[in-house]
């Protein structure tokens, strides 16, 4: 399908035109901001990413008769990791050197797909996306060919040249580049992008309403923040540190958190084997769950956790005929059979979104600006000598916790006196027992609700993807925390308690309810049927 004669597809690097593209999106996505304010905020985030070494391509369709920009999209180059599939099945096969470690790759993130309200129902958004993908892929192939080193025998140009010609074989080029480039996007229109070859990777979310933040709860959070800031000892034995955007020390902690996340992702994606009974629901389909978690979820006296590697055949030992093997040991350890990829956590991507948040809330009240400057928090339980962090951000007009987990206590610069004696308590034994203190996680969630409420009264909910939850805590435990523990932990006095109705929901239809659906497309292909596993996708890499 070609564009009508009066429409022209273009790309641009002109900052003024790029700002117009974002301003067009701001006509509906700007919320309280004017389109111009929305465009100015987004373009600063764009430039921040480019300044840090990133790359963003901006595309649009123009009505040549009026000069009006009628459709737009952008392609953001994000660092990623790629792990090829283990195709060797024979025991005596020679190890494949390409399977050692993980390879660097690039995720091509499509975002800001928008059509002018007066030009809808003409298929312009689809045309803009299709042509943006086609143009970007041609550009990447050309750059790879031009940068090929002629002195290297197996350079990209020589490997992709068509027999008897000097032309590049696109099929070969796409085959090689599909191991280096992956298309991704976060769809807000359900499965619309399947027509372009994208495959859905649905995520579940917990939705926490701000009705949980009663006056007593909010007062307790504010008191804890104040006591921690004034270096006073809290009766709860907890301290909280807010992570501020304009505090260099706090930003170093954010970078440390992202580096740890990167290490965990590399460890996860590098696995070539997985156990079908021990895999995690939260991570990739080829994931190994930590053995400690498996044992902690097993009933006392049960051997389920350790005997999962055995499976019984249909016939039981009692009904087996004499000489029958009865119960057979059958290994459920499998080799990875499909390739995997993951987005690399980078401070540049994080700062790009943070810059947009700052610029947007600069148009709000001083209170909103103050709370928008808070990017997360760390709660330290001095009894257990453990700390948990949470990072959050307003995204697409909603408030998301984009990361949550444990952070090593020794690595957190403490604001408390160095000679302060550690509180002695038998509760420290929880660590050795493999237990989890819900109260620490509760403080983080309530602090996020407190920040969201003060940023903008319209942010009446906090969402967190199951993929962004603490990796060290099993999924069933986190489900119990959100669905059962959190609503029951509300404390109000008198008749007010009867008025509190706050249910935390597990959203299994996020594509409809909050319009978030991660999708992946294979480089050089329009077919949505392909084998590729996205490891550790979450809202932390949203764009």
N, C-alpha and C positions, 0 to 999 in steps of 0.2 A: 504494500500500500504506500503510495507516494503522497506527499503533501500537495494541497491545492496550489495553484500558481501564485496566489497572493500571500502565501506563507513561506518563510525561509528559516531553516535551521542554522543556528550560529553558535559559536563558542566565543568566550571572552576572557580576558585577563584585566580588563579595565575596572579599577575599583569602583568608579561611579556607576557603571553598568551592573556590576555585581551587587551593589547596594540596592539598585532598582529591582533586581531579581528577588532579593530577600524581602524588600518592601511589598512586592506583589504577594508573597506568602503571608506577610503580616496583615493583609486586609481581612484575613479570617483567623490566623493563628496568633495574632498579636495580643489578644486578651485586652487588658486595660491600656496597652500601648497603642500609639498611632502607628500606621504602617511605616512611616519614616523612622520612628523610634525603634521599631522592631528590626528594620533593615540595618540601621546603624549599629545596633547591638550585635546582630549576627555577623556582620562584616568584620567587626573587630575580633570576634572569636575566630573567624576565617583567617585573618591576617596573623593572629597570634600563633595559629597552628603552622602556617607557612614560615613564619620567623623561626620556629623551632625545628625547621628542616622538613616539615610535612609538605604535602602536595594536594591541591584541590583543583579540579577542573569544573568550570561552570558552563552550562549549556542552556540555550533558550530558543524558543520559536517566536519570530517577529511577524506581525502583520505589516507587510511592506507598503500597503496602501495608506496606513495611518502612522506607522512607526511604533505601534503599541506592542509591548512584550505580552504575549498571550499564554505562554507555557514555559516552565522552567524546571531544571533539575541540576544536581551537582554530583560529582564523583570524588570521594575522599579516599586517598591512598593511606591505608592503615597497615602498620607492621603486623606480621602474623607468623605462625609456625605451621609447618606441614610435615606429616609423618606418612610415608608411603605404606601401602599394604604389604603384609608379609605373605608372599605368594608361594614360598617354599613349603612343601608338605612332606617330602621325604626326609627321614631321619638322617640319612647320610648326605644330604644335599650340602653344597658349599655355601657358607654364609654370604648373604648379599651385603656388600659394603655400604650400599645406599641406605640400609636399615639401621646403621649405627648413628645414634643421636637423632636430632630433629633438624629439618631444613628451614631456613628463613624463607618466608613467603610474603605476599602482599594481599591484603583484603581490600577489594574495591567497594567502598560503601556508598550506595546510592541514597540520596536524601533530598529533601525539599522539592518533591514532585508536586507541582501545583499548576492549575489552569485558571486563567482569568474568568471571572464569573460570567462575562458576556460572550465567552467563546467555548462554552462547555457543550457536551453532546456531539462534538466533532471528532473525537478520538485524538485530540492534540496531545494529551498527557501520554498516551501510549506511544504516539509517534516520537515524542521528545525522549522518552526512556529508551525506546528501540534504537534511535539514532545516536543517543549518548553512548550506549553500550557498543554499538558498531564502530563509532568514531574512536572511542577509547581503546578498543581492542586493536584496531588498525594502527593507532599511534604507538601502542606498546610493541607490536610486532615490528614496526619500522625502527623504533629505537633499539630493539634487541638486535636487529640485522645490522644497523649502522654501527653499533658498538661492538660487533663481533671482532675478535682478534684473529687476523688472518694467519698468524704464526701458530695458532692452536689448531691441531688437526680436527678436533671434533667441536669446533665453534658452532654457534647457533645458525649462522648463515649457511655453512656447509651442510649441516644436518637437515635443513629444511628446504634446500634447493630442489626444485622439480627436475627429474631426469631429462637430460637433453635440452634444458632451457636455463635461463638465468633468473627465472621467476621463483618466488617463494611459494612453496606448497602450503596453503593455509591449513589443510587438515593436519599435516605434520607439525606446523607451528603451533596450532591450538593444542595438540597432544602434549607437547613439551611444556607449553606455558600454563596448561591446566594444573600443573604441579607447582607452579610459582604464583599464580594469581587465582583468587576466588572472589566471585561477586557475592555481596551480602546486602541486606537492607532490613529495616524494621517497618513492616507494613502496617499502615493505619486503616487500610481498606480490605481487611481479611485476605482472601487468597487471590486478589485481583492480579497479582504479578505472576501467577502460574503461567499465564499466556505467553510470558517472555522467557520461560524456562526456569523459573524460580521454584524451589522446593521448600515446603513449610517445616519449621523446627519449633513447634509450639512450646511455650513456657507457662507454667502455673505461677500464680501470684497470691500472696496473702494481702488482704485488704483490711487495714486497721483504721477504724473511724475515730475522729477526734472526740467523740462522745465518751471515750475511755478516759480522756483527760479532764477529769472532774476538778473542781476547785481545790479539794484536798490533795489530789495527786499533783496538780500543777504547783501548788505551794511547796510540797515536799521536794519537787525537782528544783524549783528556784532556790530553796534553802540549801540544798546540796551543792548547787553551783556556787552560791555565795560563800558557803563554808570552805569549799575547795579553793576558791579564789583568794580568800583571806587566810589560807593555810591553817584553818581550824580543824580540830579533830571531830569527825561526825560520829554520833552514837551508832550509826549503822556500820561503821568500819569501812565505808566506801569513800572514794574521792572520784571526782569527775573532771576531766580536762576537755574543754571545748577546742576544736581544731579550727583556727581562723585562717581565712584566705590571705590576710595581710600580715601574718606572723611568720617570718622565715623559719623559726624553729618548728612550728606546726607543719609547715610545708615539707620539711625534711622528714617528719614522721609519715606524712602522706606518701612521699616517695619510697620510704622504707616499706610501707604496707603494699604498694604496687610491686616493688621488687620481690617481696615474699610471695605475692600472688603469681608473679611470673614464674618463680621457681616451682611452685606447686603445679602450675599448668604444664611446664616442661616435663616434670616428673610424670604427670598423668598421661600426657600425649605420647611419651616415649615408651609406654608399655606395649609389648608385642603379644602378651597373653592376658587373658582375663578368665575369671571364674564365673560361670553362669549363675551360680547360687549366691555369690558374694558381691555381685555388682551393685552399684548404687543407683537409685532411681534419679538422683539429682544430677549426676554427671553424665558422661557420655554412655552410649550403649556398650562400650568396651571397657568400662571402668571397674577397677578393683576397690572394694571397700576396705578400709583399715580393719585389721584383724581385731584390734582392741574394741572397736565399735560392735563387731559381730558378737564377741564374747559378752560384752556388757548388755546386749539385747537378748541373750539366751537365758532361759529359765534355769534356776538353780537345780542341779542334778541332771540337767539335760545335756546330751552330747551332740545336739543339733549343730552347734556352731562349728565343731571340729569334724563331724562326720558327714558334712554336706558333700564331701568329695565322693561319697559312695551313693549309689542309686540301686534300688531294688527292681528286679524284673517283674513282670506281671504275676508270675507264680510265687507264692510265699514258700518259705522253707517247709511249713507243715503240710502243704498240699503237693509238694514236689515228690515225684517218684524217686525210688531209690537210685542213687547214682546221679541224680540231677544236681547241678551246681547250686540250686536254690538262690540264696542272696549273692549277687555278683557285685564286685567292685567295679564301678564304671567312672572313669575320670570325667569330670565336667570342666576341665581346663581346656580352653580353646585358644587357638592362634588368631591373631588379628587378621581379618580377611578383607577389610576395607580401609582406605586411607582416612586420615584424620587431620583436622586443622583446628587452630585456635587463634584468637586475636591476642596479640602481645599487649599487656598492660603498659601503657606509656604515660609519662607525666605530661607530655605534649598534648595528647588527646584529652586528658583530664583537665588541663589548664585551659584548653580551648572552650570546653563547656563551662568552666568556672568563669571565664572572661565574659561569656554571653550572659550568665546569671548576674554578674556584677553590673554590667551595662544596662540590663533590663530593669533591675531594682533601683538603679540610680534615679529612675523616674518616679519612684514611689516615696513614701514617707521616710523620715529618719529612722523610725522604729523598724520598718521593713528592711532598710539598708543594713541596719545593725545585725539583724538576724540572718539576712541573706549572706552575710560575711562568715557565718558559722557553717563550715562544710562537713562537720562530723564531731564525734566525741569519743573519749576513751574513759571507761569506767574501770577503776582499780579496786579490787576486793583485797584489802590488806590482811584479812584473816586467812584467805586462801593463797595470797600472794600471786594472784592471777589478774590479768587485764583483758578486757574485750573492747573492740573498737566498732564503730559504725560510721560509714561515710554516706552522705545523702546529697541530693540535688533536686531542684525543681526542673522537670523535663516535660516538654510538650504540654504545659499547663497543668501538670500533676506533680505530686511530690513523691519521690522514690528514695528508698534506702538502697544505695548502689553497691554496698559491700558491708560485710559483717563477719567478725571472726575473732579469734584469740590473737593477742600480740604479746610477745615475751615481756614479762614484768621488768626484767633487768634492763631492757632496752629503752624504757620510757623515762625521759628526764622528769624527775619528781619535783614538785613544787613544795614538798614537805621537808622539814628539818632532817638533816642527814643523821643526827644522833637520836632521832625519835625511836623509842623501843617498839618492837613489833608486838602487836597484840597476840597473846597466846590463847589458843582455842582448840578444842577437840574437833571443830569443824574443818580444820586444815586437813583432816584425814579424808575429806571428800575427794581430794586430788588423787590419793592412792587408791581409793575405791572406784575411781573412774566415773564419779558423779558429776552432775552439772548444776550450777546454781542459777535458777531461773531469775532470781532477783536482779542479778547483774544485767541480764539481757532485757529485763523489764525496764530498768532505768534507761537503757539506750533507746528503746522504742518510745517510751514516754517523752524523752528529751527530743526525739525527732518530731513527735506530735507537737510539742511545745514550740519548736523552731518553725515548723510549717504554719502553725496558727498565727504566729507573729509576723511571718513573712507576708502572708496574704490570707485574709479571712476565708477566701474561696477555696483554699487548700485544706479541705475538711477531711481528707483521708491521707494515709500514708500507705504506699504499696511497696512490697518487696518480693522480688522473684525468688523462687525456691533455689535457683542457681546462685543467688547472691548471699545465701545463708552461710553460717560457719561450717567449714568443711569437716571440722573435727567432731561435730555433733550429728548423730544419725538423724535421718529424715523423720522417723516416727516420733523422736523426742521433740524435734522442732514443731511438728504438727500438734503434739500435745501442748506445747508451750503457747502457741498462737490460738488454737481453737478452745482449749479448756482452761489453761492457767491464766492467761492474760485477762479475759473478761471477768474471771472470778476474783481477780486481785484488786478490784476497785473497792475502795473504802469511803463511804460517805456516812454521815450521821443523820439520825432522825428520818423524816419523811423523804428526804432527797434520795435516799438509797432506792426507793421504789420507782423513782423516775428515771433511773439510769438503765437504759436499754442499749447495750453496745455489743454487737456480735462481730467477731472477727470472721471473715469469710475466706475460704480458699477458692480462688477464681480459676476454674479449669477451662474457661472459655474466654481467655484474655483477649483474643482476637476480636471478639464482639464487645465485651464489657468495658475494656479500657483501651481497645484499639492498638494492641501491641502483638505483632506476629513476626518473629525473626524468620528470614528466608534466605536461601542460598541458591546460587546459580553456578553451573560449571562454565569455566571460561571457554568461549568458542562454541557453545552448544545452546540450542533452544529447547532441548528436551528436559523436562523436569524429573525424569527417571534416571537417577545416577546414584552411585554408592559413594558417600562422603559423610563423615561424622564430624559434627561441630562440638568441640569440647569446651566446657566452661563458658557458654554464651550467657549473657546477662545484661542488665541495664547499665552496668559499668562501662560497656563499650557501645552504648547507644549513640546514634548520630543521625 
